[in-house]
Amino acid sequence: MSVLSRPEFHDEAKAFEHVESILWPNGPVCPKCGSVDRHYALKGVRTKPSKKNPNGVERHGLYKCSACRSQFTVRMGTIFEESHLPLTKWLQAIHLMCASKKGISAHQMHRILECTYEAAWFLCHRIRLAMASGALAPMGGNGSTVEADETYIGRLQGSPLKRGGSAHKNTVVTLVERGGRARSFHVDTARMGNVMPIVRANIAKESALMTDESGIYRRAGQDFASHEFVTHSKDEYVRGNVHTNTVEGFFSIFKRGMKGVYQHCSEHHLHRYLAEFDFRYSNRVALGVDDGTRASIALNGVKGKRLTYRRPA
């Protein structure tokens, strides 16, 4: 039996029950006043009749707060709020994005969910927002090793296309903890003044830092337990335990996804694509996280996040 045959992917009432079990583990919470024990369920409420639905549509998961008299559902205060898509399709989309190692395009999503391309595109970006981590503790520590490297992708808006070089491309800096998480950043240029503040803020001082020979990191030794590097310009890629193969492996997955699945990404949205690849890498099977658990972690991240889209005039 397929994972997508589970009832929460096809039954709207079951979808609400599933989301409530994750977002409200201790019972419903009023998003307006925060009341946790003064509410009651509203059964049999339907939307106004329309040409498409002459009898209206049943409103699942509807509650009323006895404290502030507000009606609410688990969708309020999340990426689902004000979306016209059924919750079943949202859950399908979250699972598909979490289970696809290199991502799933908005074109494919709109064909699977049978919604418009615009709705699928916006839905995918909302899910990427849910995948993005908030305040993060430093990586590494306790003798752990963290690798840092930069790569280049896409094309800077308005920059002339040049043969070779990276001046016309977007710069990405990624930190990968060996056996652990990945954390990526979009920076203006790969300069010490841009990169080292990120490295210092996101890696614990007790960590061993591994990089290539780039001058960006030449003063890193004074900030961490140790700093070693490999000299790629001299064809040195591994020296005992010293290498950047882990972060380069992350870049391989990221670039294959961006080129093979998404094909194009504007500079404005790059940070959300980075959050998506960081999320899947940091919650991968090698760390004991299967597709279902990964989807539940992403679902738990929908709270308190809203993404609005305004078309250019």
C-alpha positions as CSV (number, residue, x, y, z in Angstrom):
1,M,0.0,0.0,0.0
2,S,1.3,3.5,-0.9
3,V,2.1,6.0,1.8
4,L,-0.1,8.5,0.0
5,S,-3.1,6.2,0.4
6,R,-3.3,7.1,4.1
7,P,-6.7,8.6,5.1
8,E,-5.3,12.1,6.0
9,F,-4.2,12.5,2.3
10,H,-7.8,12.0,1.0
11,D,-10.3,12.7,3.8
12,E,-10.5,16.3,4.9
13,A,-11.8,15.5,8.4
14,K,-8.9,13.1,8.9
15,A,-6.5,15.7,7.6
16,F,-7.7,18.1,10.2
17,E,-7.3,15.5,12.9
18,H,-3.8,14.7,11.8
19,V,-2.7,18.4,11.8
20,E,-4.4,19.0,15.1
21,S,-2.5,16.0,16.7
22,I,0.8,17.6,15.7
23,L,0.1,21.4,16.2
24,W,-2.2,20.9,19.2
25,P,-0.8,17.9,21.1
26,N,-2.6,19.0,24.3
27,G,-5.8,20.1,22.7
28,P,-7.1,23.1,20.7
29,V,-5.6,26.6,21.4
30,C,-7.5,29.7,20.5
31,P,-5.2,31.8,18.2
32,K,-6.9,35.0,19.2
33,C,-6.8,34.9,23.0
34,G,-4.6,31.9,23.7
35,S,-7.3,30.1,25.7
36,V,-6.7,26.3,25.9
37,D,-9.7,24.9,27.8
38,R,-12.6,27.2,26.9
39,H,-13.8,26.1,23.5
40,Y,-16.3,23.7,21.9
41,A,-16.5,22.1,18.4
42,L,-19.0,23.4,15.9
43,K,-20.5,20.5,13.9
44,G,-22.4,20.7,10.6
45,V,-21.4,24.2,9.7
46,R,-21.2,24.8,6.0
47,T,-20.0,27.5,3.7
48,K,-22.4,29.7,1.7
49,P,-23.9,28.0,-1.4
50,S,-22.2,28.7,-4.7
51,K,-22.6,27.6,-8.3
52,K,-19.8,25.1,-7.8
53,N,-21.2,23.9,-4.5
54,P,-25.0,24.6,-4.3
55,N,-25.2,23.1,-0.8
56,G,-22.0,24.7,0.5
57,V,-19.0,22.8,1.8
58,E,-18.7,21.4,5.3
59,R,-16.2,23.3,7.5
60,H,-14.1,20.7,9.2
61,G,-12.2,21.3,12.4
62,L,-14.2,24.4,13.4
63,Y,-14.2,25.5,17.0
64,K,-15.6,28.4,19.0
65,C,-13.8,30.0,21.9
66,S,-16.0,30.7,24.9
67,A,-13.5,33.3,26.2
68,C,-13.3,35.7,23.2
69,R,-16.3,34.3,21.1
70,S,-14.0,33.8,18.1
71,Q,-14.3,30.9,15.6
72,F,-11.1,29.2,14.7
73,T,-9.5,26.2,13.1
74,V,-6.0,24.7,13.2
75,R,-5.2,26.5,9.9
76,M,-5.2,29.9,11.6
77,G,-1.8,31.4,12.3
78,T,-0.1,29.0,9.9
79,I,1.0,28.8,6.3
80,F,-2.4,27.3,5.6
81,E,-4.4,30.4,6.6
82,E,-6.4,32.0,3.8
83,S,-5.5,29.2,1.4
84,H,-8.4,27.8,-0.7
85,L,-6.7,24.4,-1.1
86,P,-8.0,21.6,0.9
87,L,-5.8,20.5,3.8
88,T,-5.5,17.0,2.2
89,K,-3.6,18.6,-0.7
90,W,-1.4,20.5,1.6
91,L,-0.4,17.3,3.4
92,Q,0.2,15.6,0.1
93,A,2.5,18.5,-1.0
94,I,4.4,18.5,2.3
95,H,5.0,14.8,2.0
96,L,6.1,15.0,-1.6
97,M,8.6,17.8,-0.9
98,C,10.0,16.0,2.1
99,A,10.3,12.6,0.4
100,S,11.9,13.9,-2.8
101,K,15.7,14.1,-2.3
102,K,16.2,16.8,-4.9
103,G,12.8,18.5,-4.6
104,I,9.7,18.6,-6.8
105,S,8.9,21.4,-9.2
106,A,5.8,23.6,-9.1
107,H,4.9,22.3,-12.5
108,Q,4.9,18.7,-11.3
109,M,3.1,19.7,-8.1
110,H,0.3,21.4,-10.0
111,R,-0.2,18.3,-12.1
112,I,-0.3,16.0,-9.1
113,L,-2.6,18.1,-7.0
114,E,-4.7,19.3,-10.0
115,C,-4.5,22.9,-9.0
116,T,-3.2,25.9,-10.9
117,Y,0.5,26.4,-11.4
118,E,0.3,29.7,-9.5
119,A,-1.3,28.0,-6.5
120,A,1.3,25.2,-6.6
121,W,4.2,27.7,-6.9
122,F,3.0,29.7,-3.9
123,L,2.2,26.5,-1.9
124,C,5.8,25.2,-2.4
125,H,7.3,28.5,-1.2
126,R,5.1,28.4,1.9
127,I,6.3,24.9,2.6
128,R,9.9,26.0,2.2
129,L,9.1,28.8,4.8
130,A,7.9,26.1,7.2
131,M,11.1,24.1,6.6
132,A,13.3,27.1,7.5
133,S,14.7,27.0,11.0
134,G,14.4,30.0,13.3
135,A,16.9,30.8,16.0
136,L,19.6,28.2,15.8
137,A,22.3,27.1,18.2
138,P,25.9,27.0,17.0
139,M,26.9,23.9,15.1
140,G,29.6,21.5,16.2
141,G,31.2,21.8,19.6
142,N,32.6,19.0,21.9
143,G,35.3,18.3,19.4
144,S,33.0,17.9,16.4
145,T,34.2,18.8,12.9
146,V,32.4,21.4,10.8
147,E,33.2,22.0,7.1
148,A,32.8,25.3,5.4
149,D,32.8,26.1,1.7
150,E,31.2,28.3,-0.9
151,T,29.7,27.6,-4.3
152,Y,28.1,29.6,-7.1
153,I,24.8,29.1,-8.8
154,G,22.4,30.8,-11.2
155,R,22.9,34.3,-12.4
156,L,22.8,37.7,-10.7
157,Q,19.9,39.7,-11.9
158,G,21.0,42.4,-14.4
159,S,24.6,41.0,-14.6
160,P,26.0,40.3,-18.1
161,L,26.6,36.7,-19.0
162,K,30.4,36.0,-19.0
163,R,32.3,32.9,-20.1
164,G,33.9,31.3,-17.1
165,G,34.3,32.9,-13.7
166,S,31.7,33.4,-11.0
167,A,31.2,37.2,-10.9
168,H,27.8,36.9,-12.6
169,K,26.5,34.2,-10.3
170,N,24.9,34.0,-6.9
171,T,27.2,33.1,-4.0
172,V,26.2,30.5,-1.5
173,V,28.1,29.6,1.7
174,T,27.3,26.3,3.4
175,L,28.4,24.9,6.8
176,V,28.1,21.2,7.3
177,E,28.6,19.4,10.6
178,R,30.0,15.9,9.9
179,G,27.3,13.4,10.8
180,G,24.9,16.2,11.4
181,R,23.2,19.3,10.0
182,A,23.7,21.7,7.1
183,R,23.2,25.4,7.2
184,S,23.4,27.6,4.0
185,F,23.5,31.3,3.4
186,H,23.2,33.5,0.3
187,V,25.8,36.2,0.4
188,D,26.6,39.1,-1.9
189,T,30.2,38.0,-2.6
190,A,32.7,35.5,-1.2
191,R,34.8,37.9,0.8
192,M,36.2,37.5,4.3
193,G,34.0,40.4,5.5
194,N,30.8,38.5,4.4
195,V,31.7,35.0,5.2
196,M,33.6,35.0,8.5
197,P,30.8,36.7,10.5
198,I,28.6,33.8,9.4
199,V,31.2,31.2,10.3
200,R,31.8,32.7,13.7
201,A,28.1,33.1,14.5
202,N,27.1,29.6,13.5
203,I,30.0,27.3,14.6
204,A,30.8,26.6,18.2
205,K,34.3,27.7,19.2
206,E,35.1,24.2,20.5
207,S,34.7,22.8,16.9
208,A,37.4,21.8,14.4
209,L,37.0,23.8,11.2
210,M,37.8,22.3,7.8
211,T,38.0,24.4,4.7
212,D,39.9,24.7,1.4
213,E,42.9,27.0,1.0
214,S,40.7,30.1,0.3
215,G,42.0,33.3,1.8
216,I,38.5,33.9,3.2
217,Y,39.3,31.6,6.1
218,R,43.0,32.4,6.7
219,R,42.3,33.9,10.2
220,A,39.8,31.2,11.2
221,G,42.3,29.4,13.4
222,Q,42.1,32.0,16.2
223,D,38.3,31.5,16.5
224,F,38.1,27.7,16.8
225,A,39.7,24.7,18.5
226,S,41.6,24.1,15.2
227,H,41.5,25.0,11.5
228,E,42.9,22.8,8.8
229,F,42.6,23.0,5.1
230,V,43.2,21.1,1.9
231,T,44.9,22.8,-1.1
232,H,42.7,22.1,-4.1
233,S,45.0,24.1,-6.3
234,K,47.7,21.5,-5.8
235,D,45.3,18.6,-6.3
236,E,45.1,17.9,-2.6
237,Y,41.5,16.8,-1.7
238,V,42.0,14.5,1.3
239,R,44.8,14.4,3.9
240,G,43.9,11.9,6.6
241,N,40.8,13.4,8.3
242,V,41.2,16.7,6.6
243,H,38.8,17.3,3.7
244,T,35.7,19.2,2.6
245,N,34.1,16.2,0.9
246,T,31.0,16.4,3.1
247,V,30.1,19.9,2.2
248,E,30.9,19.2,-1.4
249,G,28.5,16.3,-1.3
250,F,25.8,18.6,-0.1
251,F,26.6,21.0,-3.0
252,S,26.3,18.1,-5.4
253,I,22.7,17.3,-4.2
254,F,21.8,21.0,-4.1
255,K,23.1,21.7,-7.7
256,R,21.5,18.6,-9.2
257,G,18.2,19.6,-7.7
258,M,18.4,23.3,-8.8
259,K,19.5,22.4,-12.3
260,G,17.6,19.2,-12.9
261,V,14.3,19.9,-11.0
262,Y,13.9,23.6,-10.6
263,Q,16.1,24.7,-13.5
264,H,15.8,28.4,-12.6
265,C,15.7,30.3,-9.3
266,S,15.7,34.1,-8.9
267,E,18.0,35.8,-6.5
268,H,15.0,36.9,-4.5
269,H,13.9,33.4,-3.7
270,L,17.2,31.6,-3.3
271,H,17.2,31.7,0.5
272,R,14.0,29.6,0.6
273,Y,15.4,27.0,-1.8
274,L,18.5,26.8,0.4
275,A,16.2,26.3,3.5
276,E,14.5,23.4,1.7
277,F,17.8,21.5,0.9
278,D,19.2,22.3,4.4
279,F,16.0,20.8,5.9
280,R,16.1,17.5,4.0
281,Y,19.8,17.1,4.6
282,S,19.6,17.8,8.3
283,N,16.7,15.4,8.6
284,R,18.0,12.6,6.3
285,V,17.7,8.8,6.6
286,A,21.3,8.5,7.7
287,L,20.3,10.4,10.9
288,G,17.3,8.0,11.5
289,V,14.6,10.3,10.0
290,D,12.3,8.6,7.5
291,D,10.0,10.3,5.1
292,G,7.0,10.3,7.4
293,T,8.9,11.7,10.3
294,R,10.5,14.4,8.1
295,A,7.0,15.4,6.9
296,S,5.8,15.7,10.5
297,I,8.8,17.8,11.4
298,A,8.0,20.1,8.5
299,L,4.4,20.2,9.5
300,N,5.3,21.3,13.0
301,G,7.1,24.2,11.4
302,V,4.0,25.8,9.9
303,K,3.1,27.6,13.1
304,G,3.4,31.4,13.3
305,K,4.6,31.7,9.7
306,R,2.8,33.6,6.9
307,L,4.0,34.3,3.4
308,T,2.1,36.8,1.3
309,Y,2.7,37.4,-2.4
310,R,2.0,40.6,-4.2
311,R,2.2,40.7,-7.9
312,P,4.4,43.4,-9.4
313,A,2.4,46.4,-10.7
